[in-house]
Amino acid sequence: MAAPQGTGDRRVARRVRAYCTIVDAIRSGALPPGTRLPSARQLAAEWGYARGAIEEAFAQLQIEGFIERRVGDGSYVATRAATAQPATPSLPPTARPLSRSAQQVLDRFSAYLGKPRQIELPHVMLAEQPLFSRAPMLREFPLEVWRKLISRAHGEAYRDHLTYGPAAGLPRLREAIARHLSLARATPVQPQQVLVVNSPMQAFELIARVLLEPGDKVWLEDPGHTSLVSLFQVLRNQVFGVPLDGQGIDVEAGRAMAPDAALAYFHPITQYPLNVRTTAARRAELLRWAEASGAWIVEGNFNDEIVYDRESPGALWNMDDSDRVLMMGTLEGIMYPSLRVAYLVVPQRLTEVFIAMRGLLGDSTNTQLQLALAWFIDEGHLATHLRTLRQVGRERRDALRASCARHLPAEARLGPIDGGLHACIHLPPHLNDLQVVRRMRARGVLAIALSSGCIEPAHGNGLIVGFGAFDAFTIDRSVAVIGQSIREVAATATPAQPSVHQREGENR
């Protein structure tokens, strides 16, 4: 089979191109019904792709009825494949073409368009299905306290807050967030440096619009939040996935990829998904690079208030003498996801331009919600809640460790969990994490394949799991399923030698 054309160097693009190439071959008649396809291993070797990318393409082709996969016999073009509808919509011939950035997003998700139930996870699954890595600790949230604060914010005394609020957020909440950061992260910031926004993604968009030009290069942690890749591509920035090792973000690797990058994002404490901490030496190295090159650094702060065995390192913000660092965080992870309140802390010299841009975009955050949140912080409810989260989280973290030691095979390694509510189970290269995830999900355990969060395939192979929302019994039962799934995949896998990149990562 001919190799896909225009192959990019990112894993998602390879998966989509493999999917489109096979669909085109089926529709053109080059692959008639009943044709036996080469195996995923064969196509990966022939096209120079990661096997996981081909497996993902095959899985989507099977869902859409283009192919039939027969256990022990291979994959065949389905009898009715020619009548299957392509996932990617087309524009009328006279329509103006999509922008390049929109086409990039379309390419990235073309295999899923038209199938919203496959993208939008059901509410119950998000909240309850073990061991979903983003399942929040909702049962621990003091809902009765919060209900009273929300009711107070809608009282007659605050009728004037029914109108639009200030672009930067209510002064009272900006002051409360500044105090919270001073206590929780030992980060002295002034209230006027704090902007209240609706989400981390909105904060990133605001940063890009103020500080970046189209074509600017951006460092993103790899693996990390894949939604950020799409956001910066839409904003016409060049994205470079910088790997992490045992010391955190690999500044040397980033410098080798794009020494002239305009911005770097990193999460130094409870990094998602690896949960590694960036050491003081690495943070200093990152800051030296930014000062020398004139780049900006965005420091993420998500669930960093939840720490267990080791004291949280100081924020990079505290080390910054040249106003190169911005801090961005959210309270959703430690309260509840639908809160939709995040914050952005900017250097003093940038406050006016950020507030002006926020106002220009015509958006603001619900004022009654801001009032209630300010009281929740100032009256000590957040501090009490955090003590509960740390206590319960530590117990469930310990349960996860014990279950992993009891049920996982030797080739599976649990990553660091000094804080946060998620962990990563690393797998050797010859065990495909997507195959493990499929077997787990069939048994009612939900995890995320680490490779699906990678910009470069070699930067991760494993399972992302959450433990904060689940009791010890559920954790133990779920880890037993994970261990069983890994052993089943291992029984059919061929051991492979680690790549040069992986060997170097292990030696660091």
Order of alpha helices (4+ residues) and beta strands (2+ residues): alpha-alpha-alpha-beta-beta-alpha-alpha-alpha-alpha-alpha-beta-alpha-beta-alpha-beta-beta-alpha-beta-alpha-beta-beta-beta-alpha-alpha-alpha-beta-beta-alpha-beta-beta-alpha-alpha
